[in-house]
């Protein structure tokens, strides 16, 4: 738009300049034509007024004057023709520029129409998006509490995971420190064992190389060898015991790492399941709204049908509306608040005849007093409600 306006302004200025030049040329042509006419009239009038005097004048002067006037007339005619040609050229240029200006105006009008259409479409899409957002907000109202509960549970699980991860890190650090300490102890024991073995070897070599009989009793050397051998056996047994402890600690470290990885994978899986359940609830609500809008309703039955649809909802219907979840899935374990050690009690079948004499309005009122969260919990946990109770 800015380029088109600049082009139009430039064309307007050029056209104004050309029009001004054309006016000047026309005025100049008119002046020349007037001069030509006056000179012609003066020549003819002079010839008619003084016929006798012209004969008396010198013919050379007359011929010279006529020659000058004819040359002047020719110059004026040539300048007039040039001015006419330049005016025609400028007129042609003005016409071409006007055509180009018309074309650019047409293009600008088309572009403006396209911009207006795109703006209208954009406004329509914005309105549609707003309507859809309103519908989604209206449909997500009954599930907001469940979503908030799931969010709080997810936050609790994250906190527990962080606590367990910190505990595991502390245990790993302590085990690493213990392993380092035990490695240092093993190194010292190995050095002591090596020194004792060297001392034993030197004592045996000295006994073998000594030819003179010693005055010491025979039991001294044997006793010292037995003590050294017992020390070596004790050190070896201690070394074996420490190696076993190190292997056990390594196994415990590996088990702790595996448990940490399992907890991380379970947390990721639970977060994915929460997301899928949120998407399912939103899709189900949208589908319900679409079916309710498309289904034909009579003016008499709409009120009662909507009331029944809102208030009367048995646990069986709520359980059938939910997607089938396996009993041992992480979802059922996550939502089941009962202890897993105790077996699930069998549902008691009974028939209550206290509500036979009630009116339909009272029954619907009783159905309204039912907590909606209880039906949702029964639908979520597959073990709590295997069958329906008849009331």
C-alpha positions as CSV (number, residue, x, y, z in Angstrom):
1,X,0.0,0.0,0.0
2,X,2.8,2.4,0.8
3,X,4.6,1.7,-2.5
4,X,1.3,2.2,-4.5
5,X,0.7,5.6,-2.8
6,X,4.3,6.7,-3.5
7,X,3.9,5.6,-7.2
8,X,0.7,7.6,-7.5
9,X,2.2,10.7,-5.9
10,X,5.2,10.4,-8.2
11,X,3.0,10.0,-11.3
12,X,0.9,13.0,-10.2
13,X,4.0,15.2,-9.8
14,X,5.4,14.2,-13.2
15,X,2.0,14.7,-14.9
16,X,1.7,18.2,-13.3
17,X,5.2,19.1,-14.6
18,X,4.4,17.9,-18.1
19,X,1.2,19.8,-18.1
20,X,3.0,23.0,-17.1
21,X,5.6,22.5,-19.9
22,X,2.8,21.9,-22.3
23,X,1.1,25.1,-21.3
24,X,4.4,27.0,-21.8
25,X,4.9,25.5,-25.2
26,X,1.4,26.3,-26.3
27,X,1.8,29.9,-25.1
28,X,5.0,30.2,-27.0
29,X,3.4,28.8,-30.1
30,X,0.6,31.2,-29.8
31,X,3.0,34.1,-29.5
32,X,5.0,33.0,-32.5
33,X,1.8,32.6,-34.5
34,X,0.7,36.1,-33.5
35,X,4.0,37.5,-34.6
36,X,3.8,35.7,-37.8
37,X,0.3,37.0,-38.5
38,X,1.3,40.6,-37.6
39,X,4.4,40.5,-39.8
40,X,2.3,39.1,-42.7
41,X,-0.4,41.8,-42.2
42,X,2.2,44.6,-42.0
43,X,3.9,43.3,-45.2
44,X,0.6,43.3,-47.2
45,X,-0.6,46.6,-45.8
46,X,2.7,48.3,-46.7
47,X,2.5,46.9,-50.2
48,X,-1.0,48.2,-50.7
49,X,-0.6,51.7,-49.2
50,X,2.5,52.8,-51.0
51,X,2.5,51.3,-54.5
52,X,4.2,54.3,-56.0
53,X,6.8,54.7,-53.4
54,X,7.9,51.0,-53.6
55,X,8.7,51.5,-57.2
56,X,10.9,54.3,-56.3
57,X,12.8,52.5,-53.6
58,X,15.7,50.3,-54.2
59,X,14.8,46.8,-55.3
60,X,17.8,45.4,-53.4
61,X,16.4,46.7,-50.1
62,X,13.0,45.2,-50.7
63,X,14.4,41.8,-51.6
64,X,16.6,41.8,-48.6
65,X,13.7,42.6,-46.2
66,X,11.5,40.0,-47.8
67,X,14.2,37.5,-47.5
68,X,14.6,38.3,-43.8
69,X,10.9,38.0,-43.1
70,X,10.6,34.7,-45.0
71,X,13.6,33.3,-43.0
72,X,11.9,34.5,-39.8
73,X,8.6,32.9,-40.8
74,X,10.3,29.6,-41.6
75,X,12.1,29.6,-38.3
76,X,8.8,30.3,-36.5
77,X,7.1,27.5,-38.5
78,X,9.8,25.0,-37.7
79,X,9.7,26.0,-34.0
80,X,5.9,25.7,-34.1
81,X,6.2,22.2,-35.6
82,X,8.8,21.1,-33.0
83,X,6.5,22.4,-30.3
84,X,3.6,20.5,-31.7
85,X,5.6,17.3,-31.9
86,X,6.9,17.7,-28.4
87,X,3.4,18.4,-27.2
88,X,2.1,15.3,-29.0
89,X,4.9,13.2,-27.5
90,X,4.1,14.5,-24.0
91,X,0.4,13.8,-24.6
92,X,1.2,10.3,-25.6
93,X,3.4,9.9,-22.5
94,X,0.7,11.3,-20.3
95,X,-1.8,8.8,-21.8
96,X,0.5,5.9,-21.2
97,X,1.2,7.0,-17.7
98,X,-2.6,7.4,-17.1
99,X,-3.1,3.9,-18.4
100,X,-0.4,2.5,-16.1
101,X,-1.9,4.5,-13.2
102,X,-5.4,2.9,-14.0
103,X,-3.8,-0.6,-14.1
104,X,-2.1,0.0,-10.7
105,X,-5.3,1.3,-9.3
106,X,-7.1,-1.9,-10.4
107,X,-4.3,-4.0,-8.9
108,X,-4.5,-2.1,-5.7
109,X,-8.3,-2.5,-5.6
110,X,-8.0,-6.3,-6.1
111,X,-5.4,-6.5,-3.4
112,X,-7.5,-4.5,-1.1
113,X,-10.5,-6.8,-1.7
114,X,-8.3,-9.8,-1.0
115,X,-7.1,-8.2,2.2
116,X,-10.6,-7.5,3.3
117,X,-11.7,-11.1,2.5
118,X,-8.7,-12.5,4.5
119,X,-9.6,-10.2,7.4
120,X,-13.2,-11.4,7.4
121,X,-12.0,-15.0,7.3
122,X,-9.7,-14.3,10.2
123,X,-12.5,-12.8,12.2
124,X,-14.7,-15.8,11.5
125,X,-12.0,-18.2,12.6
126,X,-11.4,-16.2,15.7
127,X,-15.1,-16.3,16.5
128,X,-15.2,-20.1,15.9
129,X,-12.1,-20.6,18.1
130,X,-13.8,-18.6,20.9
131,X,-17.0,-20.6,20.6
132,X,-15.1,-23.9,20.7
133,X,-13.1,-22.7,23.7
134,X,-16.4,-21.8,25.5
135,X,-17.8,-25.2,24.6
136,X,-14.7,-26.9,26.0
137,X,-14.8,-24.9,29.2
138,X,-18.5,-25.8,29.6
139,X,-17.8,-29.5,29.0
140,X,-14.8,-29.6,31.3
141,X,-16.7,-28.2,34.3
142,X,-18.0,-31.5,35.7
143,X,-14.5,-33.0,35.4
144,X,-12.6,-30.2,36.9
145,X,-12.6,-31.6,40.4
146,X,-11.4,-35.0,39.1
147,X,-8.7,-33.4,37.1
148,X,-7.6,-31.3,40.2
149,X,-7.6,-34.5,42.3
150,X,-5.5,-36.2,39.7
151,X,-3.1,-33.3,39.6
152,X,-2.8,-33.3,43.4
153,X,-2.1,-37.1,43.4
154,X,0.5,-36.6,40.6
155,X,2.2,-33.9,42.7
156,X,2.2,-36.2,45.7
157,X,3.7,-39.0,43.7
158,X,6.4,-36.6,42.4
159,X,7.2,-35.5,45.9
160,X,7.4,-39.1,47.1
161,X,9.6,-40.0,44.1
162,X,11.9,-37.1,44.9
163,X,12.1,-38.2,48.6
164,X,12.8,-41.8,47.6
165,X,15.4,-40.6,45.1
166,X,17.2,-38.5,47.8
167,X,17.1,-41.5,50.1
168,X,18.5,-43.8,47.4
169,X,21.2,-41.3,46.7
170,X,22.1,-41.1,50.4
171,X,22.2,-44.9,50.6
172,X,24.3,-45.1,47.4
173,X,26.7,-42.5,48.8
174,X,27.0,-44.4,52.1
175,X,27.5,-47.7,50.3
176,X,30.2,-46.1,48.2
177,X,31.9,-44.7,51.3
178,X,31.7,-48.2,52.9
179,X,33.1,-49.8,49.8
180,X,36.0,-47.3,49.7
181,X,36.7,-47.9,53.4
182,X,36.6,-51.7,52.9
183,X,38.9,-51.4,49.9
184,X,41.4,-49.4,52.0
185,X,41.1,-52.0,54.8
186,X,41.7,-54.8,52.2
187,X,44.7,-53.0,50.9
188,X,46.2,-52.6,54.4
189,X,45.5,-56.3,55.1
190,X,47.2,-57.3,51.8
191,X,50.2,-55.3,52.8
192,X,50.4,-56.9,56.2
193,X,50.0,-60.3,54.6
194,X,52.7,-59.6,52.2
195,X,55.0,-58.4,54.9
196,X,54.3,-61.4,57.1
197,X,54.9,-63.7,54.1
198,X,58.2,-62.0,53.4
199,X,59.2,-62.3,57.1
200,X,58.3,-66.0,57.1
201,X,60.3,-66.6,53.9
202,X,63.3,-64.8,55.3
203,X,63.0,-66.8,58.6
204,X,62.9,-70.1,56.7
205,X,65.8,-69.1,54.4
206,X,67.9,-68.1,57.5
207,X,67.1,-71.4,59.2
208,X,68.1,-73.3,56.0
209,X,71.4,-71.4,55.5
210,X,72.6,-71.5,59.2
211,X,75.0,-74.5,59.5
212,X,75.7,-74.1,63.2
213,X,73.3,-75.7,65.6
214,X,71.4,-73.2,67.6
215,X,71.3,-73.2,71.3
216,X,67.6,-72.2,71.3
217,X,64.9,-74.7,72.0
218,X,63.3,-76.4,69.0
219,X,59.8,-75.3,69.9
220,X,60.6,-71.6,69.4
221,X,61.0,-71.7,65.6
222,X,58.1,-74.0,65.1
223,X,55.9,-72.0,67.4
224,X,56.7,-68.8,65.5
225,X,55.9,-70.5,62.2
226,X,52.6,-71.8,63.5
227,X,51.7,-68.3,64.7
228,X,52.6,-66.8,61.4
229,X,50.6,-69.4,59.5
230,X,47.6,-68.9,61.7
231,X,47.9,-65.2,61.1
232,X,48.0,-65.7,57.4
233,X,45.0,-68.0,57.5
234,X,43.1,-65.4,59.6
235,X,44.0,-62.6,57.1
236,X,42.9,-64.8,54.2
237,X,39.6,-65.6,55.8
238,X,39.1,-61.9,56.6
239,X,40.0,-61.0,53.0
240,X,37.4,-63.6,51.7
241,X,34.8,-62.3,54.1
242,X,35.4,-58.7,53.0
243,X,35.2,-59.7,49.3
244,X,31.8,-61.4,50.0
245,X,30.6,-58.2,51.7
246,X,31.7,-56.1,48.8
247,X,29.9,-58.4,46.4
248,X,26.7,-58.1,48.6
249,X,27.0,-54.4,48.7
250,X,27.4,-54.2,44.9
251,X,24.3,-56.4,44.5
252,X,22.4,-54.1,46.9
253,X,23.6,-51.1,44.9
254,X,22.4,-52.6,41.7
255,X,19.0,-53.5,43.2
256,X,18.6,-49.9,44.5
257,X,19.4,-48.6,41.0
258,X,16.9,-51.0,39.5
259,X,14.2,-49.8,42.0
260,X,15.0,-46.2,41.2
261,X,14.6,-46.9,37.5
262,X,11.3,-48.8,38.1
263,X,9.9,-45.9,40.1
264,X,10.9,-43.4,37.4
265,X,9.2,-45.6,34.7
266,X,6.1,-46.0,36.9
267,X,5.9,-42.3,37.4
268,X,6.2,-41.6,33.7
269,X,3.6,-44.3,32.9
270,X,1.2,-42.8,35.4
271,X,1.6,-39.3,34.1
272,X,0.9,-40.6,30.5
273,X,-2.2,-42.4,31.8
274,X,-3.4,-39.2,33.5
275,X,-3.0,-37.4,30.2
276,X,-4.9,-40.0,28.3
277,X,-7.7,-40.0,30.8
278,X,-8.0,-36.3,30.5
279,X,-8.1,-36.5,26.7
280,X,-10.8,-39.2,26.9
281,X,-13.0,-37.2,29.3
282,X,-12.8,-34.2,27.1
283,X,-13.6,-36.2,23.9
284,X,-16.4,-38.0,25.7
285,X,-18.0,-34.7,26.8
286,X,-17.7,-33.2,23.3
287,X,-19.3,-36.4,21.8
288,X,-22.1,-36.1,24.4
289,X,-22.8,-32.5,23.5
290,X,-22.8,-33.3,19.8
291,X,-25.2,-36.2,20.2
292,X,-27.5,-34.1,22.5
293,X,-27.6,-31.3,19.9
294,X,-28.3,-33.7,17.0
295,X,-30.9,-35.8,18.7
296,X,-34.6,-34.7,18.0
297,X,-36.5,-33.6,21.1
298,X,-40.2,-32.9,21.6
299,X,-41.1,-29.7,23.5
300,X,-42.9,-31.7,26.2
301,X,-40.2,-34.3,27.0
302,X,-37.1,-32.1,26.9
303,X,-37.3,-30.8,30.5
304,X,-37.9,-34.2,32.1
305,X,-35.4,-36.0,29.9
306,X,-32.7,-33.4,30.7
307,X,-33.5,-33.8,34.5
308,X,-33.3,-37.5,34.3
309,X,-30.1,-37.4,32.3
310,X,-28.5,-35.0,34.9
311,X,-29.8,-36.6,38.1
312,X,-30.6,-40.3,37.6
313,X,-27.4,-42.2,37.1
314,X,-27.0,-45.7,38.5
315,X,-23.5,-47.1,39.3
316,X,-23.9,-49.7,36.5
317,X,-24.5,-47.0,33.9
318,X,-21.5,-45.0,35.2
319,X,-19.4,-48.2,35.1
320,X,-20.5,-48.9,31.5
321,X,-19.7,-45.4,30.4
322,X,-16.1,-45.7,31.6
323,X,-13.6,-47.4,29.4
324,X,-12.8,-51.0,30.4
325,X,-9.7,-51.1,32.7
326,X,-8.0,-54.3,33.7
327,X,-8.2,-55.2,37.4
328,X,-4.4,-55.4,37.9
329,X,-3.6,-52.3,35.8
330,X,-1.6,-49.4,37.4
331,X,-4.7,-47.2,36.9
332,X,-6.8,-49.4,39.2
333,X,-4.0,-49.8,41.7
334,X,-3.6,-46.0,41.7
335,X,-7.3,-45.2,42.3
336,X,-8.0,-48.1,44.7
337,X,-7.7,-46.8,48.2
338,X,-8.2,-50.1,50.0
339,X,-5.3,-52.2,51.3
340,X,-4.2,-54.9,48.8
341,X,-3.5,-57.5,51.5
342,X,-7.2,-58.0,52.5
343,X,-9.5,-59.7,50.0
344,X,-12.3,-57.7,48.4
345,X,-15.6,-58.4,50.2
346,X,-18.4,-59.9,48.1
347,X,-21.3,-57.6,47.4
348,X,-24.5,-58.3,49.3
349,X,-27.6,-58.7,47.3
350,X,-30.7,-57.4,49.0
351,X,-34.1,-55.9,48.1
352,X,-35.2,-52.7,49.8
353,X,-39.0,-52.2,49.6
354,X,-39.0,-48.9,51.5
355,X,-39.1,-46.8,48.4
356,X,-42.0,-48.6,46.7
357,X,-44.7,-46.1,47.8
358,X,-42.7,-43.0,46.9
359,X,-43.5,-40.6,44.0
360,X,-41.2,-40.3,41.0
361,X,-40.2,-36.8,42.2
362,X,-39.0,-38.1,45.6
363,X,-37.1,-40.8,43.9
364,X,-35.4,-38.3,41.6
365,X,-34.7,-36.1,44.6
366,X,-33.1,-39.1,46.3
367,X,-31.1,-39.7,43.2
368,X,-30.0,-36.1,43.3
369,X,-28.6,-36.5,46.8
370,X,-26.3,-39.2,45.7
371,X,-22.7,-38.0,45.7
372,X,-21.4,-37.9,42.1
373,X,-17.9,-38.7,43.3
374,X,-18.9,-42.1,44.7
375,X,-20.1,-43.1,41.2
376,X,-16.9,-41.9,39.7
377,X,-14.8,-43.9,42.2
378,X,-16.9,-47.0,41.5
379,X,-16.4,-46.5,37.8
380,X,-12.6,-46.1,38.2
381,X,-11.9,-49.1,40.5
382,X,-12.8,-52.4,38.9
383,X,-12.6,-54.4,42.2
384,X,-14.9,-52.2,44.4
385,X,-18.1,-52.7,42.3
386,X,-18.1,-56.0,40.4
387,X,-22.0,-56.0,40.3
388,X,-24.9,-53.6,40.9
389,X,-27.0,-53.5,44.0
390,X,-30.8,-53.5,43.6
391,X,-32.5,-50.9,45.8
